[in-house]
Amino acid sequence: MIEAFIKRKKTLSTQLTVVISILVLGMMGLFWLANNTLLEKYYVYNKQKEMISVYRMVDKAAIDDMLSDENFAVTLQKKCVSANIDTVVFNKYGKVIIEGASDNDEVFRLLLEASMSSYPDDYHDIKLTKKKDERLGTEYIIINNRLVDGNFVYMKTPLESIKESVGISNRFFGICGIVAVLAGCMFAYVISRSMTKPIRRMTELSTKIAQLDFEAKYKDTKNSASEVSELGEHMNELSRTLEQTISDLKIANNELKRDIQKKEEIDDMRKEFLSNVSHELKTPLALISGYAEGLREAVNDDEESRNFYCDVIMDETDKMNRMVMKLLSLNKLEFGNDVVEMGRFDLTEVISGVISSSALLAQKNNVTLQFDYDKPVYVSGDMFKIEEVVTNYISNAINHCICGEIITVKYIMTDKLVRVSVFNPGEVIPKESLDKIWTKFYKVDKARTREYGGSGIGLSIVKAIMESHHRAYGVVNHDNGVEFWFELELFIANNK
């Protein structure tokens, strides 16, 4: 029943208060029961011992012939009064020798009559008997015995006083018991609250940890038991471990999300790549197939027509070959398979070389390449890859420049960097296409790109090369044309 009651309670302090209160109440109940059932018997037992003690004192005085002594009479009187025992010693003629009781003559007359009615012949036995006064309804404990000197002693004490004392004692014990139970309950409540305070704090801490609030910590107090303090430290350690673990999991989760996103981007790029390659190869393959079929069927028998057919096939084959080579180069750059060999080289010499090799294409498109800088500019980078960047910029400018205009190549120098700028007059790039031109196969003007054999890969290669060098690059629209640029670190800056 107690267990069921405790289970209905929610807090530990309430359970402790209830248990301690029940224990206090149970102990007080046991004491009260013992008091009511055993106290009277214990009083009677002690009263009998007192009567026997008084009897032996009188018997010893009879042996020592001290019964007539005044001092003994006073001592006996005090003893009998304090123990509430009426005592009378008399001879065989009924004459009182000594008495120990109140001064009420009526009492002694009654005692004497009762003692003379019957008395034992043997003085060796001390017999205690109970006798009830029918007139008063009072019960007494009586000793009626012969002394060793032949005199008689008669002792009597009322049981009514014992019962009254027991009743008073029980009532007083009941009042004290109620006070003790109330005080015990209050004490149990205070103690249980004090003892469970650290546990309540840890409960609050565990709730905050469950809500991922790792700022909350258990702070020890002086009145905490060592086991509670140790548990609090373990809770703090658990909080720190959980915080670190959750942080690691979040980092791992973010990395996983990035990996998934990257995989999805790669899948999209792969699909787009296949689609673009298929589209780019479709036209040259169709031309090659058509002109090859015309040659086989001898559509035109004259040599000039056959040569034209062969030139078309060779031209389309060359375009396909250049596109495949660019794709292979771009693939190596994007996947990190192509090592960037950093070194010192003269950028002016590289640009001059590219301009010289592009002179024929510039002449064909009726444009002029202008680069007036003739001093060496030493930079750090991969010379062959930077040469490819310059080649792509210049060839792209030639193919998009207005006929008869001038393409300008120049430097913009700073303390540590040099910016190479390639400006070609012509149509500007639409604003929505500025960020897309670096994407593989993207073409602003597809018809024009097809006209000069562009594949839309050149600027993607520029992007990959410059990112592998960790250097800036970009494009700027002007009112009269487009400027492409990239930056490199001056070699002299490395030694400062």
Beta strands, then each sheet from edge to edge (+ up, - down):
strand 1: 86-90
strand 2: 96-100
strand 3: 128-133
strand 4: 138-146
strand 5: 152-158
strand 6: 343-346
strand 7: 368-370
strand 8: 378-381
strand 9: 406-413
strand 10: 417-425
strand 11: 473-478
strand 12: 481-490
sheet 1: 2+ 1- 5+ 4- 3+
sheet 2: 6+ 8- 12+ 10- 9+ 7+
sheet 3: 6+ 8- 12+ 11-
end
